[in-house]
Amino acid sequence: MASAHNTTESANAQDVTKTREHNPRWQGYFYVAFWSLVNFAAIGQINDDMIDWRLYPFSLSSGIVTFTLFIIVLAIDRVFYIKAESFNVHTAFDGKLEGFLLVFSVLWWIVGVIVQTHADGVAYQATNIYISSWLSLIACVYTLDLWSGSLDIVTIKELTSLSLTLPGWYTLFFGSLVVLGSAADVYSLLTSEELKTSAAFGISLGSISSIVSGYFILLHYRCIQIPKTGGWIELIVIGIMFIFWIAGLAVLTSANTGIAPSMGKQCSISGEIPSTNIYLFSWLCFFSCGNIALKWNSSYAMAFAQAVQGRGEEEDDIDGRKEDSEEDEDMI
């Protein structure tokens, strides 16, 4: 009887140890679900004739889709008592199912952010909508990055760690694309020629900045060989871009003629112009240029210190060889 009792206890212990591990990325899923719910709730309260109701159904569904999807994932992971042999999202198909869900969520929210924050989008009806749409996308990217790192696939940190300036170039590239797209979107709605000139300037600046930053990103991956990364040309180019974005802020955020004088909507002759994306990301590009310049200086100082140290070690080796040769001559 005692032996049978011990056998039962050991079997129960083994069952407990076989209980599956929780998904280590549960916090990321929680962030996505939370901000998706905020987005859905805020959009659901809209009752305004000024919005484009043709895109309203998709805007409304953006949050509820990812909220429902990831709440189910969290429920399976945290609420249900599932054995290790049972279905598990983060181990199903060697983790590929989870990766598919996360890639889908990122692509879904890229479209969601574009639809909600474009010039006729619902994001400008309430600040909660604007913030939650961007944070939902950021949370999806964050969780996908965690999943990618868990499978030894390239992560954002690994992708941008080739140099100190590379993260800044990526930020400038992303911000420039947002300014370019938003300025082109606003341009299509304007009737004032003065404001159209400002929007055209934003399109031109965003295009130039995205091309230049994209070029230097490719340069870091050796897709392009000229010029050398970390050289003076990189500093000169970023200095020019810094000046361009100072001019960009002066034009785009001007109180009288700018298309983005503040966050939210600008009241003008042509009506209300949603311009939060242009305002925020113009400043982001400006600060990215400054960050790249500072990181270049740090990188150059490190390279100079390493060169000096290497030169000193070579001189020490030469002196050591001379002393050895003198000692050999004395022995002879």
C-alpha positions as a Markdown table, in Angstrom:
| # | Residue | x | y | z |
|---|---|---|---|---|
| 1 | Met | 0.0 | 0.0 | 0.0 |
| 2 | Ala | 2.8 | 2.4 | 0.9 |
| 3 | Ser | 4.6 | 1.6 | -2.3 |
| 4 | Ala | 1.4 | 2.3 | -4.3 |
| 5 | His | 0.9 | 5.6 | -2.4 |
| 6 | Asn | 4.4 | 6.7 | -3.1 |
| 7 | Thr | 4.0 | 5.8 | -6.8 |
| 8 | Thr | 0.8 | 8.0 | -7.0 |
| 9 | Glu | 2.5 | 10.9 | -5.3 |
| 10 | Ser | 5.5 | 10.7 | -7.7 |
| 11 | Ala | 3.1 | 10.6 | -10.7 |
| 12 | Asn | 1.3 | 13.7 | -9.5 |
| 13 | Ala | 4.6 | 15.4 | -9.0 |
| 14 | Gln | 5.5 | 14.6 | -12.6 |
| 15 | Asp | 2.2 | 16.0 | -13.8 |
| 16 | Val | 2.9 | 19.2 | -12.0 |
| 17 | Thr | 6.4 | 19.5 | -13.5 |
| 18 | Lys | 4.9 | 18.8 | -16.9 |
| 19 | Thr | 2.6 | 21.9 | -16.7 |
| 20 | Arg | 3.8 | 24.1 | -19.5 |
| 21 | Glu | 5.8 | 27.3 | -19.0 |
| 22 | His | 4.1 | 30.6 | -19.4 |
| 23 | Asn | 4.7 | 32.7 | -22.5 |
| 24 | Pro | 7.7 | 34.9 | -21.6 |
| 25 | Arg | 6.3 | 37.6 | -23.9 |
| 26 | Trp | 3.0 | 38.0 | -22.0 |
| 27 | Gln | 3.7 | 41.6 | -21.1 |
| 28 | Gly | 3.9 | 42.5 | -24.8 |
| 29 | Tyr | 0.6 | 40.9 | -25.5 |
| 30 | Phe | -0.9 | 42.7 | -22.5 |
| 31 | Tyr | 0.3 | 46.1 | -23.9 |
| 32 | Val | -1.1 | 45.4 | -27.3 |
| 33 | Ala | -4.5 | 44.3 | -25.9 |
| 34 | Phe | -4.7 | 47.3 | -23.5 |
| 35 | Trp | -3.9 | 49.9 | -26.1 |
| 36 | Ser | -6.2 | 48.2 | -28.7 |
| 37 | Leu | -9.0 | 48.3 | -26.2 |
| 38 | Val | -8.4 | 52.0 | -25.5 |
| 39 | Asn | -8.4 | 52.6 | -29.3 |
| 40 | Phe | -11.6 | 50.7 | -29.8 |
| 41 | Ala | -13.4 | 52.4 | -26.9 |
| 42 | Ala | -12.3 | 55.9 | -28.0 |
| 43 | Ile | -13.4 | 55.4 | -31.6 |
| 44 | Gly | -16.7 | 53.9 | -30.6 |
| 45 | Gln | -17.7 | 57.2 | -28.9 |
| 46 | Ile | -17.3 | 59.3 | -32.1 |
| 47 | Asn | -20.4 | 61.0 | -33.4 |
| 48 | Asp | -19.2 | 63.6 | -35.8 |
| 49 | Asp | -20.2 | 64.4 | -39.3 |
| 50 | Met | -16.7 | 65.8 | -40.1 |
| 51 | Ile | -15.0 | 62.4 | -40.4 |
| 52 | Asp | -14.8 | 60.0 | -43.4 |
| 53 | Trp | -17.4 | 57.4 | -42.5 |
| 54 | Arg | -16.2 | 55.2 | -45.4 |
| 55 | Leu | -13.0 | 54.3 | -43.4 |
| 56 | Tyr | -14.8 | 54.3 | -40.0 |
| 57 | Pro | -15.5 | 50.5 | -40.0 |
| 58 | Phe | -11.9 | 49.6 | -40.5 |
| 59 | Ser | -10.7 | 52.2 | -37.9 |
| 60 | Leu | -13.2 | 50.7 | -35.4 |
| 61 | Ser | -12.1 | 47.2 | -36.1 |
| 62 | Ser | -8.4 | 47.9 | -35.9 |
| 63 | Gly | -8.4 | 47.7 | -32.1 |
| 64 | Ile | -11.0 | 45.0 | -31.6 |
| 65 | Val | -9.2 | 42.5 | -33.8 |
| 66 | Thr | -5.9 | 42.6 | -32.0 |
| 67 | Phe | -7.6 | 43.0 | -28.6 |
| 68 | Thr | -9.7 | 39.8 | -29.1 |
| 69 | Leu | -6.7 | 37.9 | -30.6 |
| 70 | Phe | -4.3 | 38.7 | -27.9 |
| 71 | Ile | -6.8 | 38.3 | -25.0 |
| 72 | Ile | -7.3 | 34.8 | -26.3 |
| 73 | Val | -3.5 | 34.2 | -26.3 |
| 74 | Leu | -3.3 | 35.6 | -22.7 |
| 75 | Ala | -6.3 | 33.5 | -21.6 |
| 76 | Ile | -4.7 | 30.3 | -22.9 |
| 77 | Asp | -1.4 | 31.2 | -21.3 |
| 78 | Arg | -2.6 | 32.5 | -17.9 |
| 79 | Val | -6.1 | 31.3 | -17.1 |
| 80 | Phe | -6.5 | 27.8 | -18.4 |
| 81 | Tyr | -4.7 | 24.9 | -16.7 |
| 82 | Ile | -3.2 | 23.3 | -19.8 |
| 83 | Lys | -0.8 | 20.4 | -19.7 |
| 84 | Ala | 2.5 | 20.6 | -21.5 |
| 85 | Glu | 1.3 | 18.2 | -24.1 |
| 86 | Ser | -1.7 | 20.4 | -25.0 |
| 87 | Phe | -1.9 | 23.2 | -27.5 |
| 88 | Asn | 0.5 | 26.1 | -26.7 |
| 89 | Val | 0.7 | 29.3 | -28.8 |
| 90 | His | 4.4 | 30.0 | -28.3 |
| 91 | Thr | 5.5 | 26.4 | -29.0 |
| 92 | Ala | 3.0 | 25.4 | -31.7 |
| 93 | Phe | 4.7 | 24.7 | -35.0 |
| 94 | Asp | 8.1 | 25.4 | -33.4 |
| 95 | Gly | 7.0 | 29.0 | -32.6 |
| 96 | Lys | 6.0 | 29.8 | -36.1 |
| 97 | Leu | 2.3 | 30.3 | -35.2 |
| 98 | Glu | 3.2 | 32.9 | -32.7 |
| 99 | Gly | 5.5 | 34.6 | -35.2 |
| 100 | Phe | 2.7 | 34.6 | -37.8 |
| 101 | Leu | 0.3 | 36.2 | -35.4 |
| 102 | Leu | 2.8 | 38.9 | -34.4 |
| 103 | Val | 3.8 | 39.7 | -38.0 |
| 104 | Phe | 0.1 | 39.9 | -38.9 |
| 105 | Ser | -0.5 | 42.3 | -35.9 |
| 106 | Val | 2.4 | 44.6 | -37.0 |
| 107 | Leu | 1.1 | 44.8 | -40.6 |
| 108 | Trp | -2.4 | 45.2 | -39.4 |
| 109 | Trp | -1.5 | 48.2 | -37.2 |
| 110 | Ile | 0.7 | 49.8 | -39.9 |
| 111 | Val | -2.4 | 50.0 | -42.0 |
| 112 | Gly | -4.5 | 51.0 | -38.9 |
| 113 | Val | -2.2 | 53.9 | -38.1 |
| 114 | Ile | -2.2 | 55.1 | -41.7 |
| 115 | Val | -6.0 | 55.0 | -41.9 |
| 116 | Gln | -6.6 | 56.5 | -38.5 |
| 117 | Thr | -4.0 | 59.3 | -38.6 |
| 118 | His | -4.3 | 60.4 | -42.2 |
| 119 | Ala | -5.8 | 63.8 | -42.9 |
| 120 | Asp | -9.4 | 62.7 | -42.8 |
| 121 | Gly | -8.8 | 60.0 | -40.1 |
| 122 | Val | -10.6 | 59.5 | -36.8 |
| 123 | Ala | -7.4 | 60.0 | -34.8 |
| 124 | Tyr | -7.9 | 63.8 | -34.6 |
| 125 | Gln | -11.3 | 63.5 | -33.0 |
| 126 | Ala | -9.7 | 62.6 | -29.7 |
| 127 | Thr | -6.1 | 62.4 | -28.4 |
| 128 | Asn | -6.7 | 59.0 | -27.0 |
| 129 | Ile | -7.3 | 57.6 | -30.5 |
| 130 | Tyr | -4.1 | 59.2 | -31.8 |
| 131 | Ile | -1.9 | 58.0 | -28.9 |
| 132 | Ser | -3.4 | 54.5 | -28.7 |
| 133 | Ser | -3.0 | 53.8 | -32.4 |
| 134 | Trp | 0.7 | 54.6 | -32.4 |
| 135 | Leu | 1.2 | 52.8 | -29.1 |
| 136 | Ser | -0.6 | 49.7 | -30.4 |
| 137 | Leu | 1.8 | 49.6 | -33.3 |
| 138 | Ile | 4.8 | 50.1 | -31.1 |
| 139 | Ala | 3.6 | 47.4 | -28.7 |
| 140 | Cys | 3.2 | 44.9 | -31.6 |
| 141 | Val | 6.7 | 45.7 | -32.9 |
| 142 | Tyr | 8.1 | 45.4 | -29.4 |
| 143 | Thr | 6.5 | 41.9 | -28.9 |
| 144 | Leu | 7.6 | 40.8 | -32.4 |
| 145 | Asp | 11.2 | 41.8 | -31.5 |
| 146 | Leu | 11.0 | 39.8 | -28.3 |
| 147 | Trp | 9.8 | 36.7 | -30.3 |
| 148 | Ser | 12.5 | 37.2 | -32.9 |
| 149 | Gly | 15.2 | 37.3 | -30.2 |
| 150 | Ser | 13.9 | 34.2 | -28.5 |
| 151 | Leu | 14.5 | 32.2 | -31.8 |
| 152 | Asp | 17.9 | 33.8 | -32.5 |
| 153 | Ile | 16.5 | 35.7 | -35.4 |
| 154 | Val | 17.8 | 39.2 | -35.9 |
| 155 | Thr | 16.5 | 41.8 | -33.4 |
| 156 | Ile | 16.2 | 45.6 | -33.6 |
| 157 | Lys | 19.2 | 45.9 | -31.3 |
| 158 | Glu | 21.3 | 43.6 | -33.4 |
| 159 | Leu | 20.2 | 45.2 | -36.6 |
| 160 | Thr | 21.2 | 48.7 | -35.4 |
| 161 | Ser | 24.4 | 47.9 | -33.5 |
| 162 | Leu | 26.8 | 48.1 | -36.4 |
| 163 | Ser | 27.7 | 51.6 | -35.4 |
| 164 | Leu | 26.8 | 54.3 | -33.0 |
| 165 | Thr | 25.1 | 56.4 | -35.6 |
| 166 | Leu | 23.0 | 53.7 | -37.3 |
| 167 | Pro | 20.0 | 53.9 | -34.8 |
| 168 | Gly | 19.9 | 57.6 | -35.5 |
| 169 | Trp | 19.8 | 57.1 | -39.3 |
| 170 | Tyr | 17.0 | 54.6 | -38.9 |
| 171 | Thr | 15.0 | 57.1 | -36.8 |
| 172 | Leu | 15.6 | 59.8 | -39.3 |
| 173 | Phe | 14.5 | 57.5 | -42.1 |
| 174 | Phe | 11.3 | 56.5 | -40.4 |
| 175 | Gly | 10.4 | 60.1 | -39.4 |
| 176 | Ser | 11.1 | 61.4 | -42.9 |
| 177 | Leu | 8.8 | 58.9 | -44.4 |
| 178 | Val | 6.0 | 59.9 | -42.0 |
| 179 | Val | 6.5 | 63.6 | -42.8 |
| 180 | Leu | 6.6 | 62.8 | -46.5 |
| 181 | Gly | 3.4 | 60.8 | -46.5 |
| 182 | Ser | 1.6 | 63.2 | -44.2 |
| 183 | Ala | 2.5 | 66.3 | -46.1 |
| 184 | Ala | 1.4 | 64.7 | -49.4 |
| 185 | Asp | -1.9 | 63.7 | -47.7 |
| 186 | Val | -2.5 | 67.2 | -46.4 |
| 187 | Tyr | -1.5 | 68.7 | -49.8 |
| 188 | Ser | -4.3 | 66.9 | -51.5 |
| 189 | Leu | -6.9 | 68.6 | -49.2 |
| 190 | Leu | -5.6 | 72.2 | -49.3 |
| 191 | Thr | -7.1 | 75.0 | -51.3 |
| 192 | Ser | -4.8 | 77.8 | -50.1 |
| 193 | Glu | -1.8 | 78.3 | -52.4 |
| 194 | Glu | 0.2 | 79.6 | -49.5 |
| 195 | Leu | -0.4 | 76.5 | -47.4 |
| 196 | Lys | 0.2 | 74.3 | -50.5 |
| 197 | Thr | 3.6 | 75.8 | -50.8 |
| 198 | Ser | 4.3 | 74.8 | -47.2 |
| 199 | Ala | 3.0 | 71.3 | -47.9 |
| 200 | Ala | 5.2 | 71.0 | -51.0 |
| 201 | Phe | 8.2 | 72.0 | -49.0 |
| 202 | Gly | 7.4 | 69.2 | -46.5 |
| 203 | Ile | 7.1 | 66.7 | -49.4 |
| 204 | Ser | 10.4 | 67.8 | -50.8 |
| 205 | Leu | 12.2 | 67.8 | -47.4 |
| 206 | Gly | 10.8 | 64.4 | -46.5 |
| 207 | Ser | 11.8 | 62.9 | -49.8 |
| 208 | Ile | 15.4 | 64.2 | -49.6 |
| 209 | Ser | 15.8 | 63.2 | -46.0 |
| 210 | Ser | 14.4 | 59.7 | -46.5 |
| 211 | Ile | 16.7 | 59.2 | -49.5 |
| 212 | Val | 19.8 | 60.4 | -47.7 |
| 213 | Ser | 19.1 | 58.4 | -44.5 |
| 214 | Gly | 18.2 | 55.3 | -46.5 |
| 215 | Tyr | 21.5 | 55.7 | -48.4 |
| 216 | Phe | 23.6 | 55.8 | -45.2 |
| 217 | Ile | 21.6 | 52.8 | -43.8 |
| 218 | Leu | 22.6 | 50.8 | -46.8 |
| 219 | Leu | 26.1 | 52.1 | -46.5 |
| 220 | His | 26.4 | 50.6 | -43.0 |
| 221 | Tyr | 25.5 | 47.1 | -44.4 |
| 222 | Arg | 28.1 | 47.4 | -47.1 |
| 223 | Cys | 25.4 | 47.5 | -49.8 |
| 224 | Ile | 27.1 | 50.7 | -51.0 |
| 225 | Gln | 30.9 | 51.3 | -50.6 |
| 226 | Ile | 31.2 | 55.1 | -51.0 |
| 227 | Pro | 31.7 | 57.0 | -48.8 |
| 228 | Lys | 33.3 | 55.3 | -45.8 |
| 229 | Thr | 31.1 | 55.1 | -42.7 |
| 230 | Gly | 32.3 | 57.2 | -39.7 |
| 231 | Gly | 34.2 | 59.5 | -42.0 |
| 232 | Trp | 34.0 | 63.3 | -42.3 |
| 233 | Ile | 31.6 | 63.0 | -45.2 |
| 234 | Glu | 29.0 | 61.5 | -42.8 |
| 235 | Leu | 29.4 | 64.4 | -40.4 |
| 236 | Ile | 29.1 | 67.0 | -43.2 |
| 237 | Val | 26.0 | 65.3 | -44.6 |
| 238 | Ile | 24.2 | 65.2 | -41.3 |
| 239 | Gly | 25.2 | 68.8 | -40.7 |
| 240 | Ile | 23.5 | 69.7 | -43.9 |
| 241 | Met | 20.4 | 67.7 | -42.9 |
| 242 | Phe | 20.4 | 69.4 | -39.6 |
| 243 | Ile | 20.2 | 72.8 | -41.3 |
| 244 | Phe | 17.5 | 71.5 | -43.6 |
| 245 | Trp | 15.4 | 70.4 | -40.7 |
| 246 | Ile | 15.8 | 73.7 | -38.9 |
| 247 | Ala | 14.4 | 75.3 | -42.1 |
| 248 | Gly | 11.7 | 72.6 | -42.1 |
| 249 | Leu | 10.6 | 73.4 | -38.6 |
| 250 | Ala | 10.6 | 77.1 | -39.5 |
| 251 | Val | 8.3 | 76.5 | -42.5 |
| 252 | Leu | 6.1 | 73.6 | -41.4 |
| 253 | Thr | 5.4 | 74.9 | -37.9 |
| 254 | Ser | 5.0 | 78.5 | -38.7 |
| 255 | Ala | 2.0 | 80.1 | -37.0 |
| 256 | Asn | 0.9 | 81.9 | -40.2 |
| 257 | Thr | 1.9 | 79.8 | -43.2 |
| 258 | Gly | 2.8 | 76.4 | -41.7 |
| 259 | Ile | 0.7 | 73.3 | -42.1 |
| 260 | Ala | 1.7 | 72.1 | -38.7 |
| 261 | Pro | 1.9 | 75.0 | -36.3 |
| 262 | Ser | 0.8 | 72.8 | -33.4 |
| 263 | Met | -0.5 | 69.4 | -32.4 |
| 264 | Gly | -4.0 | 68.7 | -33.5 |
| 265 | Lys | -5.8 | 70.7 | -36.1 |
| 266 | Gln | -4.9 | 74.0 | -37.7 |
| 267 | Cys | -7.8 | 76.4 | -38.4 |
| 268 | Ser | -7.2 | 78.1 | -41.8 |
| 269 | Ile | -9.1 | 79.4 | -44.8 |
| 270 | Ser | -9.4 | 75.9 | -46.1 |
| 271 | Gly | -10.8 | 74.5 | -42.9 |
| 272 | Glu | -9.3 | 72.2 | -40.3 |
| 273 | Ile | -6.1 | 70.5 | -41.3 |
| 274 | Pro | -5.0 | 67.5 | -39.1 |
| 275 | Ser | -1.2 | 68.0 | -38.7 |
| 276 | Thr | -0.1 | 66.2 | -35.6 |
| 277 | Asn | 2.0 | 63.6 | -37.5 |
| 278 | Ile | 3.9 | 66.4 | -39.3 |
| 279 | Tyr | 4.5 | 68.4 | -36.2 |
| 280 | Leu | 5.7 | 65.5 | -34.0 |
| 281 | Phe | 7.9 | 63.8 | -36.7 |
| 282 | Ser | 9.4 | 67.0 | -37.9 |
| 283 | Trp | 10.8 | 67.5 | -34.4 |
| 284 | Leu | 11.8 | 63.8 | -34.3 |
| 285 | Cys | 13.8 | 64.3 | -37.5 |
| 286 | Phe | 15.5 | 67.4 | -36.1 |
| 287 | Phe | 16.5 | 65.7 | -32.9 |
| 288 | Ser | 17.7 | 62.6 | -34.8 |
| 289 | Cys | 20.1 | 64.8 | -36.8 |
| 290 | Gly | 21.5 | 66.2 | -33.6 |
| 291 | Asn | 21.8 | 62.7 | -32.1 |
| 292 | Ile | 23.6 | 61.4 | -35.2 |
| 293 | Ala | 26.1 | 64.2 | -34.9 |
| 294 | Leu | 26.8 | 63.6 | -31.2 |
| 295 | Lys | 27.1 | 59.8 | -31.8 |
| 296 | Trp | 29.5 | 60.5 | -34.7 |
| 297 | Asn | 31.6 | 62.6 | -32.4 |
| 298 | Ser | 31.7 | 59.8 | -29.8 |
| 299 | Ser | 32.6 | 57.2 | -32.5 |
| 300 | Tyr | 35.3 | 59.4 | -33.8 |
| 301 | Ala | 36.8 | 60.0 | -30.4 |
| 302 | Met | 36.8 | 56.2 | -29.7 |
| 303 | Ala | 38.4 | 55.5 | -33.0 |
| 304 | Phe | 41.1 | 58.2 | -32.4 |
| 305 | Ala | 41.8 | 56.8 | -28.9 |
| 306 | Gln | 42.1 | 53.3 | -30.2 |
| 307 | Ala | 44.5 | 54.5 | -33.0 |
| 308 | Val | 46.6 | 56.3 | -30.4 |
| 309 | Gln | 46.7 | 53.2 | -28.2 |
| 310 | Gly | 47.6 | 51.0 | -31.1 |
| 311 | Arg | 50.4 | 53.3 | -32.2 |
| 312 | Gly | 51.7 | 53.3 | -28.6 |
| 313 | Glu | 51.7 | 49.5 | -28.5 |
| 314 | Glu | 53.6 | 49.4 | -31.8 |
| 315 | Glu | 56.2 | 51.8 | -30.5 |
| 316 | Asp | 56.6 | 49.6 | -27.4 |
| 317 | Asp | 57.0 | 46.6 | -29.6 |
| 318 | Ile | 59.7 | 48.3 | -31.6 |
| 319 | Asp | 61.5 | 49.5 | -28.5 |
| 320 | Gly | 61.3 | 46.0 | -27.1 |
| 321 | Arg | 62.8 | 44.5 | -30.3 |
| 322 | Lys | 65.6 | 47.0 | -30.2 |
| 323 | Glu | 66.5 | 46.2 | -26.7 |
| 324 | Asp | 66.4 | 42.5 | -27.5 |
| 325 | Ser | 68.7 | 43.0 | -30.5 |
| 326 | Glu | 71.1 | 45.1 | -28.4 |
| 327 | Glu | 71.2 | 42.4 | -25.7 |
| 328 | Asp | 72.0 | 39.8 | -28.4 |
| 329 | Glu | 74.8 | 41.9 | -29.7 |
| 330 | Asp | 76.3 | 42.3 | -26.3 |
| 331 | Met | 76.2 | 38.6 | -25.8 |
| 332 | Ile | 78.0 | 38.0 | -29.0 |
